[in-house]
Amino acid sequence: MKKFIVSLIAITVASNAMAACSGSQGSCKPKKVRIIHITSNNAGEMYGSNTYTINEDAQTEPVYTTTTESETKYVRTDNSSFYVGAHLDLNLLNFKTKYHATPTGAIADPNADHDDYRFEPVFGGNVFFGRNFSKSWRGDLELGYITKFTDSDDGITLGLSAPYLLGNVYYTFDGGVYLGAGVGIAMPRVSVDWTYFTADDSSETKLSFMGAGMLGYNYRLSDNVVLDLRYRLAAFDGPSITRDVEGHTPVGLEPLKKLETDVKTVWDNSFSIGIRYEF
């Protein structure tokens, strides 16, 4: 029924255009005609909106184009496209540090040989460059930085920060929800400061494998701009740093000579808001 209505209207428009030309001297072009709200389902019930356009430059058969309201407001016709973007992150860090003293008798309290850090908040961010391979699949390279977390305990200050590079793959479902996974490297840097440490290097950096899983939501703001909301759980191993100590003797214990700080696996729960621009 829908095709019949469209064909009938097209024939009527074309006939009127030819009649107008035949009544005048010389040649003329058919005028551009736009017809809206001419859709129906098979039962004849009106719905939606289709637009039919006659090409005013055509001398032969008119050319028609159509769009329907049932389509998404912003739909790219090319699924293969490059994109760039950036995220602002809230990172919640979970990790444990172990302390080893030399000599071993310099720490009397067994509970003082470690610290547990749970959901410690810091900010971070990243930039990325990637490509849409299809309507559902895309991949990118992400360069990011987790800003420095600091904590002071008994005069000892611990610092931890981490730049990283990830290769990510995403699958987007209908509706904008997506899942993703990433692998890459992190370069966590740990610093330890204390009045009794000697003037050697106060920080240590480690090259570590990093893995991540992502859950997010895309909302298309325009044909090229996409709002990206993302949760990511990532993990990487921290470095170990040993510093020499001078002039500190705990009461009733042996003088402390060295203190090793070993940062175990760092779990990063990050919540991100970002913008993606597609070319």
C-alpha positions in Angstrom: 0.0 0.0 0.0 2.8 2.4 0.9 4.6 1.8 -2.4 1.4 2.3 -4.3 0.8 5.7 -2.6 4.3 6.9 -3.2 4.2 5.8 -6.9 0.8 7.5 -7.4 2.0 10.8 -5.9 5.3 10.7 -7.9 3.3 10.1 -11.2 0.9 13.0 -10.3 3.8 15.4 -9.6 5.7 14.4 -12.7 2.5 14.8 -14.9 1.8 18.3 -13.5 5.4 19.3 -14.1 5.2 18.1 -17.8 1.9 19.9 -18.3 3.3 23.1 -17.1 6.2 22.8 -19.5 4.1 21.9 -22.5 2.0 25.1 -22.1 5.0 27.4 -22.2 7.5 28.2 -25.0 11.0 26.7 -24.9 12.3 24.1 -22.5 11.9 24.1 -18.8 13.1 22.0 -15.9 10.7 20.2 -13.4 10.6 22.1 -10.2 11.8 20.7 -6.9 8.9 19.3 -5.0 9.0 18.1 -1.4 6.1 16.0 0.0 5.9 15.1 3.7 3.8 12.9 5.9 2.9 10.3 3.2 3.5 7.0 5.0 1.2 4.2 5.9 1.5 0.7 7.1 0.0 -2.3 5.3 -3.4 -1.8 7.0 -3.6 1.8 5.8 -2.9 3.4 9.2 -0.9 6.6 9.0 2.4 6.8 11.0 5.8 8.4 10.9 7.1 10.8 8.2 8.8 10.2 4.8 10.2 12.8 2.6 10.4 12.5 -1.2 12.4 14.9 -3.3 12.4 15.3 -7.1 15.8 16.3 -8.4 15.3 19.7 -10.1 18.4 19.3 -12.2 17.4 16.0 -13.7 16.0 16.1 -17.3 15.0 12.4 -17.2 13.4 10.4 -14.5 13.2 12.2 -11.1 15.4 10.9 -8.3 13.9 10.3 -4.9 15.5 10.2 -1.5 13.8 9.1 1.7 14.4 9.2 5.5 12.1 7.8 8.2 11.5 8.9 11.7 11.9 5.4 13.0 15.7 5.7 12.4 18.0 7.0 15.2 18.3 10.8 15.1 22.0 10.8 14.3 23.1 7.7 12.3 26.4 7.6 10.4 26.2 6.0 7.0 29.9 5.0 7.2 30.6 2.5 9.9 34.4 2.6 9.2 35.7 5.9 10.6 38.6 7.2 12.7 38.1 9.0 16.0 39.9 10.8 18.8 38.8 11.7 22.3 39.6 12.2 26.0 38.4 11.1 29.4 38.4 12.7 32.8 38.8 10.0 35.5 38.0 9.5 39.1 40.4 6.7 40.2 39.7 4.6 43.4 42.9 2.7 44.2 43.2 -0.5 46.2 46.6 -2.0 47.1 48.8 -3.3 49.9 52.4 -2.3 50.8 54.7 -4.7 52.7 57.7 -3.4 54.7 60.9 -5.3 55.4 63.4 -3.9 57.8 67.2 -4.6 58.1 67.9 -6.0 60.6 64.7 -7.9 61.1 64.6 -7.1 64.8 64.1 -3.4 64.1 60.3 -3.8 63.8 58.8 -5.3 66.9 55.1 -4.9 66.1 54.1 -7.6 63.5 51.1 -5.4 62.5 53.5 -2.6 61.4 54.9 -4.6 58.5 52.2 -3.7 56.0 49.5 -1.1 55.1 46.2 -1.7 53.3 44.8 1.0 51.1 41.1 0.7 50.0 39.3 2.9 47.5 41.8 5.8 47.8 40.5 8.6 45.5 42.7 10.4 43.0 42.0 12.0 39.7 43.4 10.9 36.3 42.8 11.3 32.6 43.6 10.0 29.2 43.5 10.7 25.5 42.9 8.1 22.8 42.9 7.5 19.1 41.0 4.7 17.3 38.7 3.4 14.6 35.2 2.1 14.2 35.5 -1.1 12.3 31.7 -1.7 12.0 28.5 -0.6 13.7 29.4 -2.6 16.8 33.2 -3.1 16.9 35.8 -0.4 17.5 39.4 -0.3 18.9 41.8 2.4 20.1 45.1 3.2 21.8 44.7 5.0 25.1 47.5 7.0 26.8 46.6 7.9 30.4 47.9 9.1 33.7 46.8 8.2 37.3 47.8 11.2 39.4 49.9 10.9 42.6 48.4 9.3 45.7 50.2 10.2 49.0 49.9 9.0 52.5 51.9 9.8 55.6 52.2 7.4 58.6 54.6 7.8 61.5 56.6 10.4 59.6 57.0 8.2 56.5 55.4 9.6 53.3 54.4 7.2 50.5 53.6 8.4 47.0 52.2 6.4 44.0 51.5 7.6 40.5 51.2 5.7 37.2 51.3 6.7 33.5 50.0 3.9 31.2 49.4 2.8 27.6 46.5 0.5 26.7 45.2 -1.1 23.5 41.4 -1.5 23.8 38.7 -3.3 21.9 35.0 -2.5 22.4 31.7 -4.1 21.4 28.6 -1.8 21.4 25.1 -3.2 21.8 21.9 -1.6 20.4 21.0 1.2 22.7 24.6 2.4 23.3 25.8 0.1 26.1 29.2 -1.4 25.4 31.8 -3.9 26.9 35.5 -3.6 26.4 38.8 -5.1 27.3 42.4 -3.7 27.2 46.0 -4.9 27.6 49.1 -2.8 27.8 51.8 -1.5 30.1 51.9 0.7 33.2 54.9 2.6 34.6 54.0 3.0 38.3 56.3 5.2 40.3 56.7 4.9 44.0 58.4 7.4 46.3 59.2 7.0 50.0 60.4 9.9 52.2 61.4 10.0 55.9 63.7 12.2 58.0 66.0 9.3 58.7 66.5 8.2 55.1 69.9 9.0 53.6 70.1 11.2 50.5 69.8 8.4 47.9 67.2 8.1 45.2 63.8 8.5 46.9 61.7 6.9 44.1 61.5 3.8 42.0 59.7 3.1 38.6 58.7 -0.3 37.3 57.5 -1.4 33.9 54.4 -3.6 34.5 51.8 -5.5 32.5 48.4 -3.9 32.8 45.0 -5.4 32.0 41.6 -3.8 32.1 37.9 -4.6 31.6 35.3 -1.9 30.7 31.6 -1.3 30.9 30.2 1.9 29.4 27.5 3.8 27.6 27.7 5.9 24.4 25.3 8.8 23.7 25.5 10.4 20.3 25.3 14.2 20.6 25.6 14.9 16.9 26.7 13.1 13.7 30.3 13.4 14.8 30.3 13.9 18.6 29.7 11.1 21.1 29.4 11.4 24.9 31.2 8.4 26.5 30.5 7.3 30.1 32.8 4.4 31.3 33.6 2.3 34.3 37.0 0.4 34.2 38.6 -2.1 36.4 42.4 -2.3 35.8 45.3 -3.9 37.5 49.1 -3.6 37.5 52.0 -4.5 39.8 53.7 -1.8 41.8 57.5 -1.5 42.3 59.7 -2.1 45.4 62.1 0.5 46.8 64.8 0.1 49.5 66.3 3.0 51.2 69.1 3.3 53.7 68.4 4.6 57.2 70.7 6.5 59.6 70.2 7.7 63.1 67.1 5.9 64.0 67.0 3.3 66.8 63.5 2.2 68.0 63.3 2.0 71.8 64.6 -1.3 73.0 65.4 -2.5 69.5 68.4 -2.7 67.1 69.3 0.4 65.0 67.4 0.4 61.7 69.7 0.2 58.7 67.5 -0.4 55.7 63.7 -0.2 55.0 62.2 -1.9 51.9 58.7 -0.8 50.7 57.1 -3.3 48.4 53.9 -2.2 46.6 51.8 -5.2 45.7 49.1 -5.4 42.9 47.3 -2.1 42.4 43.6 -2.4 41.5 42.2 0.7 39.9 38.4 1.3 39.8 37.9 4.3 37.5 34.7 6.2 36.6 35.1 8.4 33.5 33.3 11.0 31.5 34.6 11.7 28.0 34.0 13.0 24.5 34.7 11.2 21.3 35.0 12.9 17.9 34.5 10.8 14.8 35.8 11.9 11.4 
